Amino acid sequence: MKIEVNTHEKNMIRFAAKHLEVLVLSADLGSSCEVKQFRATYPDRYLTMGIAEQNMCSWAAGLAREGYRPFLHTFAVFLYRRILDQLEMSVAYPNLPVVFVGFVPGITTPGGVTHQSINDVGVLRTVPNMTIFDVGDATEIEGVLDLAWACNGPVFIRMLRKEVPRLFPASEPMQFNRARVLSQGDDILILSSSICTEEAMRATQALKEKGLSIQHMHVSTLKPFTDPTILEALKRTKYGVITIENQYEIGGLSSAVSELIAENGIGCRLRKIALPGYPHGASKMYLMKKYGIDAMHLVQAVEDLTGKSLAITEADLAEERFVDFLEV
């Protein structure tokens, strides 16, 4: 597995070269959100808005009405919690093509609750016209801007930064509203997103060695949530489905799956692995283990669904490969 560096920075420059309407708006976090080099490359298409996210959103709405395609850059928590009124009334209500590029989602920052966007998906799933993407690796970072452009409306991206793994082949780009099948089976369905996909991948091989047939699907489109391949997998699974996500346990991937189960009358048990509440500031690796969104807690959820003790230990899992990034 390869580690890529500053993938979004390179991709944003490539993308803007194709689309001259693209503008980057930054809320005083250009370096932290990987657009410093964009500013050097396209100084006339980079707007420094200061620490004034509500004003930045209102500016973006006006620019979008004039034919530009604004891409807002700051930490995810400041792109929904702080600006929700402007986001809804100025952008989502008129259905304008504004892209909110939200960095350090969930516990990918040691900055504590002020910087951790743990319920952004839950909040923004309730906003009409909003599309939500949650990238999982460098390949998806490279493809998500093209998908956002094609939506031609409000888009929120939970973006990863700095050193990120390439889990998926570069030749297999991210697809809109289609989960990525990582393993096939009928006993247990695992639906994972963001940084939790790599943790699920660590557990999958050990589970298979215990004789279980695992269907593992990586989900990168969280709204809309109408992927027919997920629906078919839910109908097929023997023991049930486990969701694992870098988000609060209410409102995110698990809630979307619950709605799909209920709406289609599927007799399927669900176990959700998610953040139980507000985390504190620490490294990503530490927080994933402390709050239970890691491979061992996934194994325990499988044991709960199957009613079997699998005797899998941390030593049986694939080697930890994600990057533990400490910069706020």
C-alpha positions in Angstrom: 0.0 0.0 0.0 1.3 3.4 -1.0 1.1 6.6 1.0 0.3 9.8 -0.9 1.1 13.4 0.2 -1.0 16.5 -0.3 -3.3 14.8 -2.8 -6.0 17.4 -2.7 -3.5 20.2 -3.4 -2.4 18.6 -6.6 -5.8 17.6 -7.6 -7.3 21.1 -7.0 -4.8 22.6 -9.3 -5.4 20.0 -12.0 -9.1 20.4 -11.7 -9.1 24.2 -11.9 -7.0 24.0 -15.1 -9.9 22.3 -16.8 -12.6 24.5 -15.3 -11.9 28.2 -15.5 -15.0 29.1 -13.5 -13.5 27.5 -10.4 -12.6 29.8 -7.5 -11.1 28.8 -4.2 -12.3 30.6 -1.0 -10.2 30.1 2.1 -11.1 30.9 5.7 -7.6 31.7 6.8 -6.5 28.0 6.6 -4.9 27.8 3.2 -1.9 25.8 4.4 -3.9 23.5 6.7 -6.4 22.8 3.8 -3.8 22.3 1.1 -4.6 25.3 -1.1 -1.4 27.3 -0.5 0.1 26.1 -3.8 -3.2 26.8 -5.6 -2.9 30.4 -4.5 0.6 30.5 -6.0 -0.6 28.9 -9.2 -3.8 30.9 -9.6 -3.6 34.0 -7.5 -6.5 35.7 -9.2 -8.8 32.7 -8.5 -8.0 32.5 -4.8 -9.9 34.6 -2.2 -8.7 34.9 1.4 -11.9 35.5 3.4 -10.4 35.5 6.9 -11.9 33.8 9.9 -15.4 34.8 8.8 -17.0 31.6 7.5 -20.6 33.0 7.4 -19.5 35.9 5.2 -17.5 33.4 3.1 -20.6 31.4 2.5 -22.6 34.4 1.5 -19.9 35.5 -0.9 -19.9 32.1 -2.4 -23.6 32.2 -3.0 -23.3 35.5 -4.8 -20.4 34.3 -6.9 -22.3 31.1 -7.9 -25.2 33.3 -9.1 -22.7 35.1 -11.3 -21.6 31.9 -13.0 -18.5 31.0 -10.9 -18.0 27.7 -9.1 -16.8 28.4 -5.6 -15.0 25.8 -3.6 -14.9 26.7 0.1 -11.9 25.5 2.2 -11.7 25.3 5.9 -12.1 22.6 8.6 -15.4 20.7 8.3 -16.8 21.8 11.6 -16.7 25.4 10.5 -18.5 24.6 7.2 -21.8 23.4 8.8 -22.0 24.2 12.5 -20.9 27.8 12.2 -22.6 28.7 8.9 -25.7 26.6 8.9 -28.2 29.5 8.3 -26.2 30.9 5.4 -25.6 27.4 4.0 -29.3 26.6 4.0 -30.8 29.9 3.0 -28.2 31.3 0.6 -26.9 28.1 -1.0 -29.1 25.1 -0.5 -32.5 26.8 -0.8 -31.7 28.3 -4.3 -29.7 25.0 -5.1 -26.5 26.8 -6.1 -23.3 25.0 -7.2 -21.2 25.7 -4.1 -18.8 23.0 -2.9 -17.9 22.9 0.8 -14.5 21.2 1.2 -14.4 20.2 4.9 -11.1 19.0 6.3 -10.3 17.0 9.4 -13.7 15.2 9.7 -14.5 13.5 13.0 -11.5 12.4 15.0 -8.9 13.0 12.3 -7.7 16.1 14.3 -6.3 16.3 17.9 -7.9 19.7 18.2 -10.7 18.5 20.5 -14.5 19.2 20.2 -14.1 22.7 18.8 -12.4 21.2 15.7 -14.0 17.8 15.4 -17.0 17.6 13.1 -18.7 14.5 14.6 -22.3 15.2 13.5 -21.8 17.0 10.2 -23.3 14.1 8.2 -26.3 13.9 10.5 -27.0 17.6 10.2 -26.4 18.0 6.5 -28.4 14.9 5.6 -31.5 16.9 6.7 -30.7 19.8 4.3 -32.6 19.6 1.0 -30.5 19.6 -2.3 -27.3 18.8 -0.4 -25.0 16.0 -1.7 -22.5 14.5 0.8 -19.3 12.7 -0.1 -16.9 11.0 2.5 -13.6 10.1 0.8 -11.6 7.2 2.1 -8.2 7.3 0.3 -6.0 9.1 -2.3 -7.9 7.6 -5.2 -11.2 9.0 -4.0 -9.6 12.4 -3.3 -8.5 12.5 -6.9 -12.0 11.7 -8.2 -14.3 13.6 -5.8 -14.0 17.0 -7.4 -15.2 15.7 -10.7 -18.2 14.2 -9.0 -18.9 17.4 -7.2 -18.8 19.4 -10.4 -21.3 17.0 -12.1 -23.8 17.5 -9.2 -24.2 21.2 -10.2 -25.6 22.0 -6.8 -24.6 22.2 -3.1 -22.0 19.6 -2.2 -20.3 18.8 1.1 -17.0 16.8 1.0 -15.5 15.3 4.1 -11.9 15.7 3.0 -8.7 13.9 4.2 -5.4 15.7 4.0 -1.6 15.5 4.1 -0.5 11.9 4.2 -3.2 9.5 3.1 -3.1 5.9 2.0 -4.0 4.7 -1.5 -6.3 1.8 -0.6 -8.0 1.6 -4.0 -6.4 1.3 -7.5 -6.0 4.7 -9.2 -7.6 3.1 -12.3 -10.9 2.5 -10.3 -12.1 6.1 -9.5 -14.8 6.9 -7.0 -18.4 6.6 -8.4 -21.5 8.6 -7.5 -23.9 6.8 -5.2 -22.1 3.4 -5.7 -20.4 1.5 -2.9 -17.0 0.0 -3.6 -17.0 -3.8 -3.1 -13.9 -4.9 -1.2 -14.8 -8.5 -0.5 -17.8 -10.7 -1.3 -19.8 -13.0 0.9 -23.2 -13.7 2.4 -22.8 -14.2 6.2 -22.0 -10.7 7.3 -22.3 -7.3 5.5 -19.9 -4.6 6.6 -20.5 -1.1 5.4 -17.7 1.3 6.2 -16.7 4.9 5.3 -13.8 7.3 5.6 -10.9 6.2 7.8 -12.9 3.3 9.2 -12.7 1.4 5.9 -9.0 0.7 6.4 -9.8 -0.6 9.9 -12.5 -2.9 8.4 -10.0 -4.2 5.9 -7.6 -5.1 8.7 -10.3 -7.3 10.3 -11.8 -8.9 7.1 -9.0 -11.4 6.5 -9.0 -12.6 10.1 -12.8 -13.1 9.9 -12.5 -15.1 6.7 -9.9 -17.3 8.3 -12.5 -18.2 10.9 -14.8 -19.5 8.1 -17.0 -16.4 7.7 -18.2 -15.2 4.4 -17.8 -11.4 4.5 -19.4 -8.8 2.1 -17.4 -5.6 2.7 -18.5 -2.4 0.9 -16.9 1.0 1.2 -19.4 3.8 1.1 -18.4 7.3 -0.1 -21.7 8.8 -1.1 -23.7 9.4 2.1 -26.4 11.5 0.4 -28.2 10.5 -1.7 -28.3 7.0 -0.2 -30.1 4.9 -2.8 -27.4 2.6 -4.0 -29.2 -0.6 -5.3 -26.0 -2.7 -4.7 -26.3 -1.9 -0.9 -30.0 -2.8 -1.0 -29.3 -6.1 -2.6 -26.5 -6.9 -0.1 -28.8 -6.1 2.8 -31.4 -8.5 1.5 -28.8 -11.2 1.0 -26.9 -11.1 4.3 -27.4 -14.1 6.7 -26.6 -12.7 10.1 -26.9 -8.9 9.6 -25.1 -5.7 8.8 -22.4 -3.7 10.6 -21.8 -0.1 9.9 -18.5 1.5 11.0 -18.0 5.2 10.6 -16.0 8.3 11.8 -19.2 10.1 12.9 -21.6 10.3 15.8 -23.8 7.2 16.2 -27.0 9.1 15.3 -27.6 10.6 11.9 -24.8 9.2 9.8 -24.2 6.0 7.8 -25.9 3.8 10.4 -29.0 6.0 10.3 -29.1 6.0 6.5 -28.8 2.2 6.5 -31.6 1.9 9.1 -33.9 4.0 6.9 -33.1 1.8 3.9 -33.9 -1.4 5.9 -37.1 0.0 7.2 -38.3 1.5 3.9 -37.8 -1.8 2.1 -39.1 -4.1 4.9 -35.9 -6.0 5.2 -35.6 -8.4 8.1 -32.0 -7.5 8.8 -30.2 -7.0 12.1 -28.0 -3.9 12.4 -24.9 -3.2 14.6 -23.5 0.3 14.5 -19.9 1.2 15.3 -19.6 5.0 15.6 -18.6 7.7 18.0 -20.7 7.5 21.2 -20.4 11.2 22.0 -18.0 14.1 22.1 -14.4 12.8 21.9 -11.4 14.7 23.4 -8.2 15.8 21.7 -5.6 13.1 21.0 -4.0 11.3 18.1 -6.2 9.5 15.6 -4.9 6.1 16.4 -5.6 6.6 20.1 -9.0 8.0 19.6 -10.1 5.2 17.2 -9.3 2.6 19.8 -10.7 4.6 22.8 -14.0 5.3 21.1 -14.3 1.9 19.5 -14.2 2.6 15.8 -11.4 0.2 15.1 -10.9 -3.4 13.8 -11.2 -5.1 17.2 -14.5 -3.5 17.9 -15.7 -4.7 14.5 -14.6 -8.2 15.4 -16.7 -8.0 18.6 -19.7 -6.8 16.6 -19.4 -9.8 14.3 -19.3 -12.1 17.3 -22.4 -10.4 18.6 -24.3 -10.9 15.4 -23.2 -14.5 14.9 -23.3 -15.6 18.5 -19.9 -17.1 18.1 -16.6 -16.5 19.9 -14.0 -16.1 17.2 -10.9 -15.9 19.5 -9.4 -13.2 17.3 -6.8 -11.0 19.0 -5.1 -7.8 17.9 -2.1 -9.9 16.8 -4.3 -11.7 14.3 -5.3 -8.6 12.5 -3.5 -7.1 9.5 -0.9 -4.6 10.3 -2.0 -1.0 11.1 -1.4 1.1 8.0 -3.1 4.4 8.5 -1.1 7.5 9.2 -1.3 9.0 12.7 -1.2 12.8 12.0 -0.9 15.2 14.9 -1.0 18.6 13.4 -4.1 20.7 14.2 
